[in-house]
Amino acid sequence: MPLTVEMLENYACGQWIPGEDQGKILQDAVTGEDIAAASSKGLDFEKMCHHAREAGGPALRKLTFRERGLMLKALALHLHKRKDSYYPVSYRTGATRADSWIDIEGGIGNLFSNASLRRKFPDQSFHVDGEAVNLSKDGSFIGHHIMVPKEGVAIHINAFNFPIWGMLEKIAVNLLAGVPAIVKPATLTSFLTQAMFRDIVQSEILPEGSIQLVCGSGQGILDFVQEQDVVTFTGSASTGRMLKTHPKIVECSVPFNLEADSLNCAVLGEDAHPGSEEFDLFIKEVRKEMTVKCGQKCTAIRRVFVPEKYLEDVHIALGNSLAKTTIGNPRNDSVRMGALAGKVQLDEVKERVADLSKFAEVVYGKNQEFKVIDADSQRGAFMQPVVLMQKNPFKYLGLHEIEAFGPVCTIMPYRDLDEAIALSKLGKGSLCSSITTYNDEIASRYTLGAASHHGRILVLNRENAKSSTGHGSPLPMLVHGGPGRAGGGEEMGGMRGVKHYLQRVAVQGTPTTLTEITRVYQQGGRTAKTDVHPFKKHFEELSVGDSIITHKRTITEADIVQFANVSWDHFYAHTDITSLDGTTFEQRVAHGYFVLSAAAGLFVDPGKGPVLLNYGIETCRFTKPVYPGMTLHVQLTVKEKISQEVRDDHDVPKGIVKFFVEVFDQTDELVMIATILTMIQSKEDKSG
């Protein structure tokens, strides 16, 4: 039988390759018409993995975090210009305009957000993690942790519900880390993933081998994973567990991040009585989480826990709210809920509702006939929202075990907050929970009591309602994942997400050796004395380890009194020597911030030069009291250099230099250490 629809192409080893058979026919979720076919037959998964490791990996690892971040930013800008072209394709997955916005612009926003993380990493291809650890009495032997990109490939196996966001939120972190990826979207909606992927390839922003795409079946791809690879999976818990125990995953100890659909819950606080702002917010949030993407979100609310006395009120209010939800063709502006991703999903959700009906009564959505706008309810994968209710939630555990992956939830009562916490835990681990309350004590008790069983907890009230991103919205800078049934994994979370693709290595040696390795000056390391003051050097003329020793200054009692008058800091140890009995101080002690100021007076070069401004103080510690009569001097050393980007035509090329400040007394004993940040102009104009 000849193929009458477009065959989606896979992108492998730098080429677009169609499958060698008809594969799977993909349908429009709204009209039911055949729109494409997807197959991976003929793809050489082993060759794809090799291409990623041998071409993409080395190219990415040559770049610094800053360069990789700018690469992500350029890609985000490129896709943002083309965002409108993805909406018509997204409508064919059953998503409304609002649903598509989350997927398309939320995904692109994830790229922007992760691109900004370049400022938190060094301008190197590797990351220095944490602080150095002294391993010897004399400071000659220390340890430090560095993190380098894994030399493998990230294999992302994504779910059907977010064809774009699912791809972009995952590749953003592995690309920033310097690791290539093979993207395997769910075949059902892969036509949308491929639409954006083509634009990514055509942009030529990413090095060849950085990303590859499999639209058809991915069966067999895990047969070729190796020790340096990372695998992520988003989808059902049962499929995730099966993949996690793949022999190659186990044999090679391959990190496997599992993000599984879970029975997330929303709790109405005991203070949120009917008529209160929080009650109305709660109803709105539950309705939204049921209808956005037709409830096809791994974070959607499945279980609704409310105070026993408000059970009927919630039932009625939620039903009235859902009754206003228009269902139909996403292209119609009056539609607020589209279709499920396909007829297979529709049948599966109906089966799960039937299973749940054995334990709870359907109180909304019993009608088989419901109005569909601008579409044929028989051809599309449309479904009316369904609300169930059970007054004895501890008896019927099936309600905490069966998930209908669609617009379905079950309302259950609790008698006190301890019961609400216990009910939330019956789901055996979820991606997120929320509590709507204006009582911070209730919020605190619930959060601390339930936190062990949830990956994220939202506290919603009238003060944050307008700015809140909602119960079901994972954010790039916060972790996404959860314990138990939710998969036990973790992704995103800002720098945390990037570090999943880096190998942490403990390095031991002398401070001088570790300075060379980390490219960050380590205290006690060998310095390079310079005759030219560092403040007279441009950014690129400075080297880590460049150092000067200043002239000396003797601290007087008058200095301390005058600083107290100028600063208004009249702490007794500085001003009242009659109150020192029983303290650690022997006499009037200099203010710590005076010592810092005096140090600046010693190391600052007063003349105009490349130093633009003092950017701040990163760390500062006072290690010994300074008394009148003590003589201080400073050693100023270049600790680390961080390149800055020229933002516009009015900006000057520059960088941030961290200086390590050590203040010594007349016995060469350390009295203060600090790390200060200065903004220093570059000699070369890099704006062009």
C-alpha positions in Angstrom: 0.0 0.0 0.0 1.6 3.3 -1.1 2.3 5.9 1.6 0.1 9.0 1.1 1.4 11.2 3.9 4.7 12.8 4.5 7.4 10.6 5.9 9.2 12.4 8.8 12.9 12.4 8.5 15.3 11.6 11.3 18.5 13.6 11.7 21.5 11.3 12.1 25.3 11.8 11.6 24.7 15.1 9.9 22.1 14.0 7.5 18.3 13.9 7.2 17.3 10.3 6.8 13.7 8.9 6.3 12.8 5.5 7.7 12.9 2.6 5.4 9.3 1.5 6.0 6.0 3.2 6.6 6.4 3.0 10.4 3.7 4.6 12.4 1.0 6.8 11.0 0.5 10.0 13.0 -2.8 11.7 13.1 -4.3 15.2 13.8 -5.7 15.0 17.3 -8.5 17.3 16.4 -9.7 16.0 13.0 -8.3 12.5 13.1 -6.8 12.8 9.6 -3.4 11.2 8.8 -0.7 13.8 8.7 2.6 12.0 8.7 4.4 8.8 9.2 7.5 8.1 11.3 10.0 5.3 11.2 13.5 4.8 12.4 14.1 1.6 10.4 17.6 1.8 8.8 19.1 4.1 11.4 22.4 2.9 12.8 22.1 3.8 16.5 25.6 2.7 17.2 27.0 5.0 14.5 24.8 7.9 15.8 26.3 7.4 19.3 29.8 7.3 17.9 29.2 10.5 15.8 28.0 12.3 18.9 31.0 11.2 21.0 33.6 11.7 18.3 32.3 14.9 16.5 29.9 16.7 18.8 31.6 16.1 22.1 35.1 17.4 21.2 33.6 20.4 19.4 31.6 21.4 22.5 34.4 20.7 24.9 36.6 23.1 23.1 34.2 25.9 24.1 34.1 27.6 27.4 30.9 27.9 29.5 30.6 31.5 28.4 30.9 30.5 24.7 28.4 27.6 25.1 26.0 29.9 27.0 26.2 32.5 24.2 25.5 29.7 21.7 22.3 28.8 23.6 21.3 32.5 23.7 21.8 32.8 19.9 19.8 29.6 19.4 17.0 30.9 21.6 16.9 34.2 19.7 16.8 32.3 16.4 13.9 30.1 17.5 12.0 33.0 19.1 11.9 34.8 15.7 10.3 31.7 14.2 8.0 30.9 17.1 4.8 31.8 15.2 5.5 29.1 12.6 5.2 26.4 15.3 1.7 27.2 16.5 -0.2 25.8 13.5 1.7 22.6 13.9 1.1 22.5 17.6 -2.7 22.8 17.1 -2.6 19.4 15.4 -1.5 17.8 18.7 -4.7 19.0 20.3 -3.1 21.9 22.1 -4.8 25.3 22.4 -3.0 28.6 21.9 -2.3 28.8 25.7 -1.2 25.2 25.8 1.1 25.8 22.8 2.5 28.9 24.4 3.7 26.8 27.4 5.3 24.3 25.1 6.8 26.6 22.5 7.7 29.8 24.3 8.2 28.1 27.6 10.7 25.8 25.9 12.5 28.8 24.2 12.4 30.6 27.5 14.2 27.6 29.1 17.0 28.1 26.6 17.3 31.8 27.5 17.3 31.0 31.2 20.0 28.3 30.9 22.1 30.6 28.7 22.2 33.1 31.5 23.9 30.5 33.7 27.1 31.1 31.8 27.7 34.0 34.3 27.7 31.5 37.2 30.4 29.3 35.6 34.0 30.2 34.9 35.1 31.3 31.5 36.7 27.9 31.1 35.7 24.6 29.6 35.5 23.1 33.1 34.0 24.2 36.5 35.8 24.6 39.9 33.3 23.3 42.5 33.2 24.6 46.0 36.1 25.7 48.1 39.6 24.3 48.6 40.2 21.9 51.5 43.4 22.2 53.6 44.8 18.7 54.1 48.0 19.6 56.0 49.0 21.6 59.0 51.4 23.8 57.0 49.1 24.4 54.1 51.4 22.7 51.6 48.9 19.9 50.7 45.3 20.8 49.7 42.4 19.3 47.8 39.8 20.8 45.5 37.0 19.6 43.3 36.7 20.3 39.6 34.0 19.3 37.2 34.7 18.4 33.6 32.2 17.5 30.7 31.5 13.8 30.4 32.9 12.5 27.2 29.7 10.6 26.1 26.3 11.4 24.7 23.1 12.4 26.4 20.1 10.3 25.2 16.8 12.0 25.9 13.7 9.9 25.6 10.8 12.3 25.9 7.0 12.1 26.4 4.3 13.1 23.9 2.7 15.9 25.9 5.4 18.6 25.4 7.1 17.9 22.1 9.2 21.2 22.2 9.6 22.0 25.8 10.6 18.5 26.6 13.4 18.7 24.0 14.7 22.2 24.8 14.7 21.9 28.6 16.9 18.8 28.4 19.3 19.8 25.6 19.9 23.2 27.2 21.7 21.8 30.2 23.7 19.1 28.4 24.9 21.6 25.7 25.9 24.2 28.3 27.8 21.4 30.1 29.6 20.5 26.8 27.9 17.2 26.1 26.1 16.3 22.8 22.6 14.8 22.7 20.4 12.4 20.8 16.7 13.4 21.1 14.1 10.8 21.0 10.7 12.5 21.2 7.5 10.4 21.6 6.6 9.3 18.0 3.0 10.4 18.4 3.8 14.1 18.4 7.3 14.0 16.9 6.1 16.0 13.8 6.1 19.1 16.1 9.5 18.4 17.5 10.9 17.9 14.0 9.5 21.2 12.8 11.6 23.1 15.3 14.6 20.7 15.0 14.9 21.6 11.3 15.2 25.2 12.2 17.9 24.3 14.8 19.9 22.4 12.2 19.5 25.1 9.5 20.7 27.8 11.8 24.1 26.1 12.0 24.5 27.6 15.5 25.4 24.3 17.1 28.5 22.4 16.1 27.9 19.3 14.0 27.2 16.2 16.1 25.8 18.3 19.0 22.3 17.1 18.5 20.6 14.3 16.5 16.9 13.3 16.2 15.0 10.1 16.1 11.3 10.5 15.2 10.5 6.8 14.8 11.0 4.0 17.4 14.0 4.2 19.6 14.0 0.5 20.4 17.6 -0.7 20.6 19.3 2.7 21.1 20.2 1.8 24.7 22.1 -1.2 23.4 25.0 1.1 22.6 25.3 3.3 25.7 28.7 3.5 27.4 30.1 4.6 30.7 30.4 8.3 29.9 26.8 8.6 28.6 23.7 9.9 30.4 20.1 8.8 29.7 17.0 10.7 30.6 13.4 9.4 30.4 10.1 11.2 30.8 6.9 9.2 30.7 5.2 6.4 32.5 6.7 4.9 35.6 6.4 1.3 34.2 8.3 2.1 31.0 10.8 4.1 32.9 11.6 1.2 35.3 12.0 -1.2 32.4 14.5 1.1 30.7 16.3 1.8 33.9 17.1 -1.8 34.3 18.4 -2.3 30.7 21.5 -4.5 30.9 23.8 -1.9 29.4 22.5 0.8 31.8 23.3 -1.6 34.7 26.6 -2.9 33.2 28.1 0.5 32.5 26.6 2.3 35.5 25.1 4.9 33.2 23.3 7.7 35.0 19.6 7.4 34.3 17.3 10.2 35.2 13.7 9.1 35.4 10.9 11.6 35.5 7.6 9.7 35.8 4.0 10.7 35.8 2.8 11.0 39.4 -0.3 11.4 41.4 0.3 15.1 42.3 -2.0 16.6 44.9 -3.5 20.0 45.8 -4.5 20.8 49.3 -7.0 23.5 50.4 -5.9 25.0 53.7 -8.3 24.8 56.7 -8.4 28.6 56.8 -9.5 28.9 53.1 -13.3 28.9 53.7 -15.8 29.3 50.9 -16.0 33.0 50.0 -12.4 33.6 50.8 -9.8 34.7 48.2 -7.9 31.5 48.8 -10.9 29.3 48.2 -11.5 31.0 44.8 -7.8 30.7 43.9 -7.9 27.0 44.8 -10.9 26.3 42.5 -9.3 28.3 39.7 -6.0 26.4 40.1 -7.5 22.9 40.1 -9.7 23.8 37.1 -6.6 25.1 35.2 -4.5 22.1 36.0 -7.3 19.8 34.8 -7.8 21.6 31.5 -4.4 22.9 30.4 -3.1 20.4 27.9 -6.3 18.4 28.7 -4.6 17.4 31.9 -1.8 15.7 30.0 0.9 17.0 32.2 3.2 15.0 34.5 2.6 17.8 37.1 -1.2 18.0 36.7 -3.4 17.8 39.8 -4.8 14.3 40.2 -5.8 14.3 43.9 -7.6 17.2 45.6 -7.6 17.2 49.4 -10.0 19.6 51.2 -11.2 20.1 54.7 -14.1 17.8 55.4 -16.5 20.6 56.1 -15.8 22.2 52.7 -16.2 19.0 50.6 -19.5 19.8 49.0 -18.6 23.4 48.5 -15.5 22.4 46.6 -17.5 19.8 44.6 -20.1 22.4 43.5 -17.7 25.3 42.9 -15.3 23.1 40.8 -18.2 21.7 38.8 -19.5 25.2 38.0 -16.1 26.3 37.0 -15.5 23.4 34.7 -19.0 23.9 33.1 -17.7 27.2 31.7 -14.7 25.5 30.0 -15.3 25.4 26.2 -14.0 22.3 24.4 -13.2 22.0 20.7 -10.9 23.0 17.9 -7.8 24.8 19.3 -7.8 27.1 16.3 -11.1 28.6 17.5 -10.4 31.5 19.8 -13.4 30.7 22.0 -12.0 27.2 22.9 -10.3 26.8 26.2 -9.6 23.1 26.1 -8.5 21.2 23.1 -8.2 17.5 22.4 -6.0 14.8 23.9 -3.0 13.9 21.8 -4.7 11.0 20.1 -7.4 8.4 20.2 -5.1 5.9 21.9 -4.7 8.3 24.8 -8.4 9.0 24.9 -9.2 5.3 25.2 -6.5 4.8 27.9 -7.8 7.7 30.0 -11.4 6.3 29.8 -10.1 3.0 31.0 -8.4 4.6 33.9 -11.6 6.5 34.8 -13.5 3.2 34.8 -10.9 1.8 37.2 -11.1 4.9 39.4 -14.9 4.6 39.4 -14.6 1.3 41.3 -13.4 3.4 44.3 -15.1 6.7 43.9 -18.3 8.3 42.5 -18.1 10.4 39.3 -19.7 13.7 40.4 -18.9 15.7 37.2 -18.5 14.6 33.6 -20.9 11.6 33.6 -22.5 12.7 30.3 -21.3 10.8 27.2 -22.6 13.6 25.0 -20.9 17.1 25.4 -20.6 20.1 23.2 -17.6 20.4 21.0 -16.9 23.7 19.2 -15.9 23.8 15.5 -15.0 20.1 15.4 -16.4 16.5 15.2 -16.3 14.9 18.6 -16.2 11.5 17.0 -13.2 12.1 14.8 -11.1 14.1 17.3 -9.7 12.9 20.7 -12.0 15.1 22.8 -13.0 14.4 26.4 -15.1 16.1 29.0 -13.4 16.8 32.3 -14.2 14.2 35.0 -14.3 14.8 38.7 -14.7 11.9 41.2 -15.3 12.1 44.9 -14.6 9.7 47.7 -15.4 10.5 51.4 -13.2 7.7 52.8 -9.8 8.3 51.2 -7.8 6.1 53.5 -9.9 3.0 52.7 -9.7 3.1 48.9 -6.0 3.1 48.1 -6.6 2.7 44.4 -7.3 6.4 44.3 -3.7 7.0 45.2 -2.3 4.4 42.8 -4.3 4.8 39.5 -3.6 7.8 37.3 -5.8 8.9 34.4 -3.4 11.0 32.3 -6.1 13.5 31.2 -8.6 16.0 32.6 -9.4 13.9 35.6 -9.2 14.5 39.4 -10.6 13.0 42.6 -11.8 15.1 45.5 -11.2 13.7 49.0 -11.7 15.1 52.5 -9.3 15.4 55.5 -10.2 16.1 59.1 -7.0 17.9 60.2 -3.6 18.9 58.7 -1.9 15.7 59.8 -4.4 13.8 57.7 -3.8 16.0 54.7 -0.1 15.3 55.0 -0.7 11.6 55.4 -3.0 11.6 52.3 -0.4 13.4 50.2 2.1 10.7 51.0 -0.2 7.8 49.9 0.8 8.7 46.3 4.2 7.2 47.1 6.1 10.2 45.7 5.1 13.0 43.4 6.6 15.7 41.2 4.7 18.5 42.9 2.1 19.3 45.5 0.5 22.6 46.4 -1.3 24.1 49.3 -3.6 27.1 49.1 -3.6 29.0 52.4 -3.2 32.5 53.8 -1.9 31.0 57.1 1.9 30.7 57.1 1.8 28.4 60.1 -0.4 26.0 58.1 1.9 26.4 55.1 5.0 25.7 57.2 3.5 22.6 58.9 2.3 21.1 55.6 5.6 21.9 53.7 7.9 20.4 56.3 5.6 17.4 56.9 5.0 16.5 53.3 8.4 17.6 51.7 9.9 14.1 51.9 7.4 12.8 49.3 7.3 15.6 46.8 9.8 17.2 44.4 8.3 20.7 44.6 5.7 22.4 46.8 3.8 25.6 45.9 2.2 27.7 48.6 -0.5 29.8 46.9 -2.3 32.7 48.4 -3.7 36.1 47.5 -0.3 37.9 47.7 1.5 35.8 45.1 -1.5 34.7 42.9 -0.8 37.2 40.2 2.9 36.4 39.9 2.7 32.7 40.7 3.5 30.4 37.8 1.1 27.8 39.2 1.0 24.3 40.5 2.0 22.6 37.3 4.8 24.8 36.0 8.4 23.5 36.4 10.9 26.3 36.3 14.4 26.2 34.8 16.1 27.5 38.0 14.3 25.1 40.3 14.7 21.3 40.4 12.1 19.2 38.6 11.7 15.6 39.7 10.4 13.7 42.7 10.9 10.6 44.8 9.3 7.2 44.6 6.7 6.9 42.0 7.8 10.2 40.4 11.0 8.4 39.4 13.5 9.4 42.0 15.2 11.7 39.5 16.1 15.4 39.3 16.6 17.8 36.3 16.8 21.5 35.7 17.5 23.4 38.9 19.9 26.0 37.5 23.5 25.0 37.9 22.4 21.7 39.5 21.0 20.5 36.1 24.2 21.3 34.3 26.3 19.4 36.8 24.4 16.2 36.0 26.5 16.2 32.8 29.8 17.0 34.4 32.2 14.6 36.2 33.2 15.8 39.6 36.9 15.0 40.3 38.8 15.5 43.6 42.3 16.9 42.9 45.0 16.9 45.5 48.4 18.7 45.4 50.2 21.8 46.5 48.4 25.2 46.3 50.7 26.2 43.4 49.8 23.0 41.5 46.1 23.4 42.1 46.3 27.1 41.1 47.7 25.9 37.7 45.0 23.2 37.3 42.0 25.2 38.5 43.2 28.6 37.1 42.1 30.1 40.3 44.7 31.3 42.8 44.8 29.0 45.9 45.9 30.5 49.2 49.5 29.7 49.9 50.4 29.2 46.3 53.4 30.7 44.6 52.7 34.2 43.3 54.4 36.3 40.6 55.5 39.6 42.1 54.9 42.5 39.7 56.6 45.9 39.5 53.5 47.3 37.7 50.5 47.8 40.0 47.7 45.4 38.9 45.3 48.4 38.8 47.4 49.9 36.0 47.0 46.7 33.9 44.2 46.0 31.4 42.1 42.9 31.8 44.1 40.7 29.4 47.4 41.9 30.8 46.6 40.4 34.2 47.5 36.8 35.0 46.2 34.6 37.9 48.9 34.8 40.6 50.1 38.4 39.8 50.7 39.9 43.2 52.0 43.0 45.0 52.9 43.7 48.6 52.0 47.1 49.8 53.7 49.6 52.1 52.7 49.5 55.8 50.4 51.4 58.1 50.4 51.6 61.9 46.9 51.7 63.4 46.3 54.3 66.1 43.6 54.8 68.8 42.6 58.0 66.9 41.9 55.9 63.8 39.4 53.8 65.7 37.7 56.7 67.4 37.4 58.6 64.1 36.0 55.5 62.2 33.4 55.1 64.9 32.3 58.7 64.5 32.3 58.5 60.7 30.5 55.1 60.5 28.3 55.6 63.6 29.4 52.1 64.7 29.8 52.6 68.4 29.9 48.9 69.4 31.4 48.8 73.0 34.6 47.0 72.0 35.6 49.9 69.8 34.5 52.8 72.1 34.2 51.7 75.8 37.4 50.1 77.1 35.8 49.8 80.6 33.5 47.1 79.3 36.1 44.7 78.0 36.3 42.5 81.2 35.2 39.0 80.4 35.5 39.5 76.6 38.1 38.1 74.2 39.5 41.6 73.6 42.6 42.8 75.5 42.1 46.5 74.6 40.2 48.8 72.3 39.8 46.9 69.1 39.7 48.2 65.5 36.5 47.8 63.6 36.7 44.9 61.1 35.4 47.2 58.4 38.0 49.8 59.3 40.7 47.1 58.7 39.0 46.4 55.3 38.9 50.1 54.5 42.5 50.6 55.6 43.5 47.6 53.5 41.9 49.2 50.5 43.8 52.4 51.2 47.0 50.4 51.1 46.4 48.4 47.9 44.4 50.8 45.8 46.3 52.7 43.2 44.8 56.2 43.2 45.5 57.2 39.6 43.1 56.9 36.7 43.6 53.6 34.9 41.9 50.5 33.4 40.0 49.9 36.7 36.4 51.0 36.1 34.9 50.3 39.5 34.8 48.1 42.6 32.2 45.4 41.8 31.8 44.0 45.3 33.1 41.8 48.1 32.6 38.1 47.6 34.1 36.9 51.0 35.6 38.6 54.0 36.9 37.1 57.3 38.6 38.8 60.2 41.0 36.3 61.7 42.7 38.2 64.5 41.9 41.4 66.5 43.7 44.5 65.5 44.7 46.8 68.3 46.3 50.3 68.3 50.0 50.2 67.7 49.8 47.2 65.3 51.3 47.7 61.8 49.5 46.3 58.8 50.4 45.5 55.2 48.6 43.8 52.4 49.4 41.2 49.8 47.0 41.7 46.8 46.9 38.7 44.3 44.9 38.1 41.1 42.7 35.2 42.1 40.4 34.7 39.0 39.5 36.4 35.8 36.0 36.4 34.3 35.3 37.8 30.8 32.4 40.1 30.3 30.3 40.6 27.2 29.9 43.9 25.3 26.2 44.5 25.5 25.8 47.4 23.1 27.7 50.1 21.1 27.9 52.2 24.3 29.5 49.5 26.4 33.2 49.1 26.8 35.1 45.8 26.6 35.9 44.7 30.1 36.1 41.8 32.5 35.7 41.0 36.2 38.9 40.3 38.2 38.7 38.7 41.6 41.6 39.8 43.8 42.6 37.9 46.9 43.4 40.3 49.8 45.5 39.1 52.7 46.2 41.6 55.5 49.2 40.8 57.8 50.4 42.4 61.0 54.0 43.3 62.0 54.6 39.6 63.0 53.4 38.5 59.5 50.4 36.9 61.1 47.1 37.0 59.1 44.5 39.4 60.5 42.0 39.5 57.5 41.4 37.8 54.2 38.9 38.8 51.5 38.0 38.4 47.9 37.1 41.6 46.1 35.7 42.0 42.6 36.8 44.8 40.3 35.6 45.6 36.8 38.6 46.3 34.6 38.7 47.5 31.0 40.1 45.4 28.2 42.9 46.8 26.1 41.5 45.4 22.9 38.2 46.4 21.6 36.2 43.1 21.3 33.0 44.7 20.4 33.7 44.3 16.6 
